[in-house]
Amino acid sequence: MRRLEDKEEGYQRSFSKSRINQIKKYIDKEGGILPNSILVNIDDGVSAFNNETSILTMDDSIDNWGFIIDGQHRVWGSNEAEKNLLLPVVATVSKSIEAQAQLFVKINKTQRGVPVSLYLDLLDITEGVIEDFDSEDATAQRRAIEIAKRLNDDEDSPMYDLIRMTGDTGRGISLSEMVSRLKPHIDPKKGNLLNYGFEHQFLIIKIYLKAVKSVFIEEWNNTDSLLLKTVGFGGLMNAFYEIFTLTVQNSKKFSTDNVIELLSKISDLKFDTDTFPGGGIKAQQNAATIIVTKLKKAIKGDDSSNIIIED
């Protein structure tokens, strides 16, 4: 909030010109509406309310009637827009500066934005359905969302009903987390699997996760395990491409059975905080390093995987 008593400026957070321009563009270019109410406080003695007609009359001889408690950017963005837009207003009367400040803090502290997972799930509606995921219109994000949805809806998928599509809490991986983990692999311009068509990308990811579930089935079913939580799952997805490469190098074929055979070499891996300490992106990267390092050591020590080299 701004600690100013100039009613031209209000007393909220400092104005963001970019935010005002965004709202202006949203109104003029996108036909946007602003349904949320502007909250204002009317000063004492500048208004009169008629109980019979329910009409509030303001004193026109006074330049400033009060303060905007919440919604200053919407007001200024609408004011600068070319399109006329009516804004709903909720008003309090004669509240002290302290009470107004408390209202502002409470509103902005408790309000929740749209969960990222729900936003991603609604892109088919807001941006249109993509028919061909090998087309230029299919960005890494839209490809990742489609793969996540298929994995969540397919009863044969290891992730069946384990991807939280609306951002709710619970067991499994959120859609936003899944999309973040998939994008580096399926990006059509720079992804690890860019040489594969979308359908093959989907199948490769599905095969990998089926093998992971098969090898680590006890961890998969253990609600205390980190495997289906951010650090463990993030580590597995960050390790995916190296495991994909190792599988192809060792067997020349990427199949569920071949990935299972490879991962079985580290089937004793525990997805707990002792193995994968910490949290956040760095912890996920460290988890991937631990998984790949352990796997490469297991392969190196496995005589059956050694090849003969002769001159």
Secondary structure by P-SEA (a helix, b strand, c coil): ccccccccccccccccaaaaaaaaaaaccccccccbbbbbbbcccccccccccccccccccccccccccccaaaaaaaaaccbbbbbbbbbbccccaaaaaaaaaaaaaccccccaaaaaaacccccccccccccccccaaaaaaaaaaaaaacccccccccccccccccccccaaaaaaaacccccccccccccccaaaaaaaaaaaaaaaaaaacccccccccccccaaaaaaaaaaaaaaaaaaaaacccccaaaaaaaacccccccccccccccccaaaaaaaaaaaaaaaaaaaaaccccbbbbcc
